[in-house]
Amino acid sequence: MEDALLQAFLFAQETAEEDEGSLIDVVPGLMVWTFVTFLIVFWVLRRFAFGRIQGLIDQRRDRIREALDEADKARSEARELRDRIAQERQQAKMEREQILEDSRRQAQRQLEQGRERADADLRERLEKNREELDAENARLREQIRRDVVELTLLASEKVTGKVLDEDDQRRLIEETIEEVDVKRLASEN
Amino acid sequence: MSPLLAAAESDFDPQHEFLLEEWIPLHLGPLDLSVNKAVVYIWLGGIATILLGIWLMRFGLSLRPDRRQTTGEAVYDLVQSQIAESSIPTKALHIWFPYVASLFLFIWVLNIIGFVPLPISNDTFDLFGVELPTLGIYAATANLSVTLALALITFFATHVEGIRYNGPTRYFKSWIPEGAPKPLLGLIVPLEVISQFMRLISLSVRLFANMLAGHMLILVMLGLIFIFSAWWLVPFSIGFGTVIYLFEVGIVVTIQAFVFALLSGIYIGGAIEPEH
């Protein structure tokens, strides 16, 4: 390539020497045309081309920056939302566990209360039954006692053949009651 | 030897493509502004650059780009990130980014047009009695005056911005390397001044010589057929010529435009902030 350049330069020199120097001689008129044409090109491109495309590139850059900002914002919001959801889930889980615990505790309490109520009721019923039984026993004992007295009085009157007065009846009743095991009779009945 | 080739041999002269004949005479005092092939190519390049820039970067733009807009944005981004932002300080980008971008596009279009066969030529041929210009390839950037004019804009912009941002004293002091021994200043200062002008030469000659070399190689490859007057050379000449053509169009055209714009940015950026 260097040889070619050298040859080109020598050729240009030869041409200059032989043909009125049209290659390496400086031609002011051609320089002026070059200068003027380039200045026109420069002015037109600067005025009508570069500014426009630079404006568009700036606009696109702004759009991309905005889009990136929006994407960052969206990502940030999504992250916040995810955190909030995770927090709410955690809270919901805690609340659920709390509710379950409360329910369990309440059920336990209700169970205990029910058991206590049932026990109390049972005790009350047993007590009532016992009282009723005692009352029935007392009534029966009194009934037996009355029957025994009547039978005793009746038997005594049959044996003695006379009607017993009031003092004799009382004495006889007391003696009979003392001798007869009323409890045993009641239990046998 | 074929009579056709023999006739062509006497006509073949690759230098002929680079001659600038005066087409429309135009003189402004001592200044010769006559229109010639190079001027037409510059105009064509200017119009094509404007149309290309506006087509790619202005009409029908939307936030969802199509293929055309994507190409425009890619070009814009290439110049912005690879040329302007890497060479020009941020504080001066709003002024000098459009400059290096325009420079890149303008040179690229001029280079590309230089490889498109166009009927802009000194020669004509007869077609059914009508004289038509022959197709030819010519690059305006293969002319030193064109590249020098562009390099001069960068050269003046560099020093004007250097003085504007730093003041003349600080700017010109920045040319001298820090810690340079005082006894050597008499040698260093002229060298530094010369180096500033060498930038101008290197910037302009690099582009000019590369484009000229590319065109010359292609013309010489095709010219071998006429020089040796042999038909059997046709496949080789056209084959090599095509390879060089594709290499020039595919790589050199863009690289040279890129380098010119990048160096312009570096020179201007370096003048604005000499410490970097």
Interface residues (C-beta under 8 A of the other chain):
Chain A: M1 A4 L5 Q7 A8 F9 F11 A12 E14 T15 E18 D19 S22 L23 I24 D25 V26 V27 P28 G29 L30 M31 V32 W33 T34 F35 T37 F38 I40 V41 F42 V44 L45 R46 F48 A49 F50 R52 I53 Q54 L56 I57 Q59 R60 R63
Chain B: Q15 F18 L19 L20 L26 L31 D32 L33 S34 N36 A38 V39 I42 W43 G45 G46 T49 I50 G53 I54 L56 M57 R58 L61 S62 L63 G72 E73 Y76 F97 P98 Y99 A101 S102 L103 L105 F106 A140 A142 N143 L144 S145 V146 L148 A149 L150 L152 I153 V205 A209 N210 L212 A213 M216 L217
